Amino acid sequence: MIHAVDSSTVVRRTEQWFVRQGAPTMIEGYGFRSHVLPRMLPALTFVAVGSLAWLVLLRSTGLSKWVLLGVIVAVMVSAWILISLFVRRMPSFSPRTTVFLLVAYAAMPVIVPVLQMVINNNVVAPGAPELEPGYKWLLVFWFVLFFGVAFVATMLATTYGLGALLKGGIRHVLADLRNSVHLLGRALPPMLFVTLFLFFTGELWQAMNHLRWPRVSLVVLLFAAITVLAAAARLRDEIGRVEQDLRPEILTGACKGTPLSGVEITEPLQPKRLNPRQQRNLLVMLAIRQLLQAAVVGLGLFAFFVVLGLIVVTPEIAAQWIGAEPKMSIIPGVPSAMLRNATLFAAFGSMYFSVISMSDAEHRRQFFAPVLEKVERTLEVRAVYLLVRERVPA
């Protein structure tokens, strides 16, 4: 049995807790009009007002440009803060308000270039360049594309709570950095066992001497994608395990420090199936934490290989491996191939660490289990939240 003083208040505060935890999809009835669009509004307003900065930079010159730009930035920040406070008191928009907001935002990428053209024809600043007719339509196209990408990115970030997840992830990264001696001391030895001798491969140095940084970045993204896929496969198993263990003592412990801490639970609860969007939200939560933890290990590996290269690989040795004079980086005396090799092995080692931490028993206990605690707690709090919500009058 559950005893709660005010079920509606507890439910509302728990839903806010889900948002702060980066798991807004756990809210029952979570939808675009009722939950996503209101929280998107500050960011959309920021983009719309910020687009005016383009006009200032394009059509103004001298000190007045920077004064106007400062005013626009102040207006953008003020609008973000005021609208954020406003939407907190309005949990959902009516269908008419939703249509109005979407139409107004869709019109902005057309209104701004048209406004720019009007200013260009009537109030041209001294020394400002004239725009060709073809450029005007290209400007409209780029504004439409920019606003479209901004809308989709904001919608995805809001739907899955990316802002809250990144904040929490950064806090964990800072904690990992404070405990970096322990973390790197446990993680680096097996990574170096796998990668150390490959660092002295001449063929690899030849390839890295000619490989550009954009391609190296693609390789790093490929390793990150493998990490996410591995986390996704593991997450399905973990969700099934956690949902089957909803005993009162476990649920009571999970609810401590949440709005549900005053709820008394006397019997086990039945597991509730997650919809695909909720599963994706948990995957994003787990993936971000894994990637940030892997980034700490990657930074350690990168620093190790750079120091090792500076000690062992002299310019003469690098030239012998590459077969020609190595291309130098912006750091005096450091070949670009060394930095690219260090980046490549750091990315590979981070991926290897993430996969091993989810499969090897010892690594799982030390590195992956803490990451799962947040997912487990979210699911346990959700089970109690759904039961309390049933008491709220329709």
N, C-alpha and C positions, 0 to 999 in steps of 0.2 A: 504494500500500500504506500501511496505517496501523500504527504501532507505539505501543502504550500500555502502561505498566507495570501498571496496575490498572484494567481497563475498568469494573468495577462502581463503584469509587470515583469515577472520572472522570464516569461517567454520573450518579451521585447528586449530585455537586457541580455539574454542569452544570444539572441540574434545579432546584437551589436558585438558580443564577444566573438562570435563566429567570423564577423567581418574583420575584427582586429587580429584574429589568428590567421587570416588569409584563407579561410574556408567558407566563403559566403554561400556557396551552393548547398551547404548543409541546412540552410533555412528552408523550411517547408513552404511550398508555393513560390519558390524563387523564380522570378520572371523578368523579362526585359523592362516592361513598363512599370512594374511595381518596385523593383529593386535596382536594376542595372542603370537605366536612364537617369534617375535622380542623382546617383553617385557619379555618373559621367558628366553631368552638367557643368561643374566647375572647370574640368579640363577642356570641354568643348568651348566654353566661353573664353578660356585662356587662349586657345588656338585662334578663335575668331577675332578677338581684340588684338592679339599679337600679330595677326596678318597685316594690320595697319602699319606696323613697323616697317614693312616692305616699302610702303609708299614714302615713308619718311626718309629711309636710306636711299631710295631711288631718285626722288624728286627734290631733295633738299641738299643744300651745301652749307659749309661753314658751321659756326657755333650753333645756329638755330636748329640744325639737324640733331645735334646731341641733346639739346634741351627738349625738343619734341620727343625724341626717343626715350629720354628719361621719364617724361610724363606718361608715355604709353606704357612703359614697364611698370610704373607705379599704379596705373589704372588696371593693368593685367593682374598684378598681385592682389590689389584691393578687391577686384571682381571675384577672384578665386576664393578669397577668405570669406567675403560676404555671402556668396552663393553657397559655399560649403556650410555655413551656419544656417542658411535658409533651408537647404534640402534635408538637414538633419531633423527638422521639424515637419517635413512633408515626406512620409515614407513612400508614396506612390503618386503618379500623375494620372489625370483623367485621360480618356482617349483623345479628346479634343486638344488638350494641352500637349500630349505626345506628338500629335500630327503637326501642331504649330511649331514646336521646337525642332522637329526633324526638317520641316520645310524651311524654317529660318536658317538652320545650319547649312542645308543643301544650297541655299541661295547665296551664301557668303562667298564661295569661290568665284561667283560671277559678279557679285556686287563690288568686291574689292578691285578687280581689274578694271571694271567699268568706271569706278570712282577714280582710279588712277588715270584712265584715258581722259576723263573730264578735267581733272587737274592739269593734265598735260596740254590740253587745248586752251585752257583759260588762265591758269595761274602757273606759269613755268618759272621755276627759280633760275636766277642768273647762273649760267655755267652748267645747268643740268642738261644731260644729253637728250636729244630727240629720239623717239621710238619709231621704228619702221612699222608699217601696217601689219606685215606678217608676224612681227614679234609680238604684237598685241594679242593675236589669237594664240600664239604659243604660250604667252603669259597666262591666258585663261586656262589652257590645257594643264599647265603645271600647277596652277592653283587648285583645279578640280582634283588632280591626282594627289596633291598634298593633303587636301581636306579629306579625301576618301581614305587614304592610308592612316591619317590621324584618327579618323572615326573608328576604323576597324581595330587599330592598335589599342585605342582607349577602351573600346567595348570588351576586347579580350582581357585586357589588364584588369578591368573592373569586374568582369564576370568571375574570374578566377583569383581575384585578390592578390595580384602580383605585387602591388605596392607594399602591402602588409608582409607578404612573404619575403620580399627583398630586405625590408627593415629587420625582420627577425633573423634572416640569413646573415646580414651584416653583423648583428650582435653576436651570433654564433661564431662568425669568422674572427671577430675581435677576441672572443674567448679562446678560440683555437690558436690565435697568434700568441696570446698570453701563455698558453700551454704548449707552445710550438716545440719546445725541447722534447716533451713527452710524445707529442703527435709525430714529429719527424723522426724521433729516435725509434719509434715502433714501425713507421711506414717506410723510411728510406732504405734500410738494409735489403729487404726483399726486392724493392724496385731497382736498386743498383745491381743486384745479382743478375737481373734480367737484361739490363740495358748498358752496363758499364763497358763491356768489351766491344759492343757495337759502336761506341763513340769513337773508337780508333780505326774505323773502317775507311780506307782511302776512297773507295767508290762512293761512299755516302758523302764524304767531304766534297768530292767532285760534283755530285748532284746538288748539294746545298750551295755551292759556290755560284751556280747558275739559276737556282730556283728563286723566284721573286717572292717577296713577303705576302702578296695576296694569295698565292698558291699555298704557302705555308699556313696561312690563316684558314684556308679551306680544309687542310689536313687536321688542324686543331679542332675545327667544327665537326669533322667526321668522327674524331675520337669522342667529342662531347655527345654526339648523337648516339654512339654505341653505349655510352654511359646511361643515357636516358632510356634507351630500349631495355637495357639490363635491369634498370630500376623498375620499369613498367612490368616486366615479367615477374619480378620478385614481389611487386606490390599486390598483384592479384592473389598470390598465395597468402600474403600477410592479412589482407582484408578479410578473407574467408576465415582465417584463424582467429582474428580479433573479434569478429562479429559473433562467433559461437561462444565466447567467454564473457558473458554479461552478468556475472554474479554481483549481489548487493555490495560486498566489501570492495570489489574492484571498481564499481560505479561510484561508490561514495568517495573513494580516494581520488578518482578522476575529476570529480566535481568540486573538490576543494579549490578555493581561489577563483571560482566562477560564480555567476549569479545563481547557479543551482546548488550552491553549497548548503543552503538551508532546507533542501529537499531530503526527506527520509525515504529510503528505499529498503523494503523488507523482503522482497522476493525477486528472483531472477527475471530478466526481461527477455522477450523474444527478439531475435535479430531482425532488422529491417533492411530490405534489399536497397542497394544504392543504384541510382540511375546512371547512365553513361556520363553525364556532365559531372556528377559528383565524383565518379571514379577518376575522371580527367583532372578534377581539382586536386584530389589527393595525389595523383601522379605528379602534377606540377609542384605541389608542396614537397614531395619527396625528392624530385629531380633537382630543384633549386638547392635544397640542403646538401644533396650529394655533390653537385657541381661546385658549390662554394667550398665544401670540405676538400674536394679534390684539388681546387685551386690553391689551397694552402700547401698541400703536398707538392703541387706543380711548381710553386714559387721556390720551395726548398730544393727541388731537383734542378731547376733552372740555375739557381745560384751555385749549386755544387758543380754542375758541369761547366759553367763559366769559369769558376775558380780553377777547376781541374785543367781546363784548356789553357788558361793563362800560365799555369805552372809547367805543363808538360809540352803543349803544342807551341813551339816557337814559330816565327814566320818562315824559317827555312824548312821546318818539317811540314808546315801547312802547304808550302809551295811544292814540296816533293809529292805529297799525297794528291794534290789537285792537278799537278802536271803543268802548272803555270803560276804566275804571280796571283795570289788570292785577292779578291776584291775586298777592300777595307770598308768597315762600317764607319758610322759617324763618331765612334769612340776611337781615339788615336791608338794605333797599334793592335787593334782587335779585328780579325777578319770577320766578314759578314757570315761566312760559312760556320764559324764557331757559334755565333748567336743563333743561327737558324737550327744548327744541330742541337743546341741546348733547348731551344723551344720545342723541337720535335720530340726529343726524349722526355722532356717534362710533360708534354701532352700525353704521350704514350704511357708514361709511368703513372700519371693521374688516373687515366682510364683503367689501367691494370689494378691500381689500388682500389678504385671504386668497385670493380667487379669482384676482386678477392674479398673485400670487406663485406660483401653480401653473401658469399658462399662459404669461405673458410670459417670454421667454428670460432677460432680464437680471434680473428680479425672482426668477425661479425659481432662478438660480444663487446669488443672495445670501441668499434667505430660505427657499425651499422645499427646496433641496438639503440643507442641514444637518438639516432635520426628517426627511428620508428616510434619512439615514445610519443612524439607530437601527433603522429597519425593515429596511434592507438587511442590517445586521450580524446582526440576530436571525435572519433567514432563512438567512444563510450559516453561522452557528453551528449552527443546527438541522440543516443538511445533514450536517455533521461529526458532530454528536451522534447522529443516526440510524445512521450507519455504525459508530460506536464501540459503540453499544448492541447491534448485531448480534453482537458478540463476547462479550457478557455471557451466562454459562450460564443456561439456563432454570431 
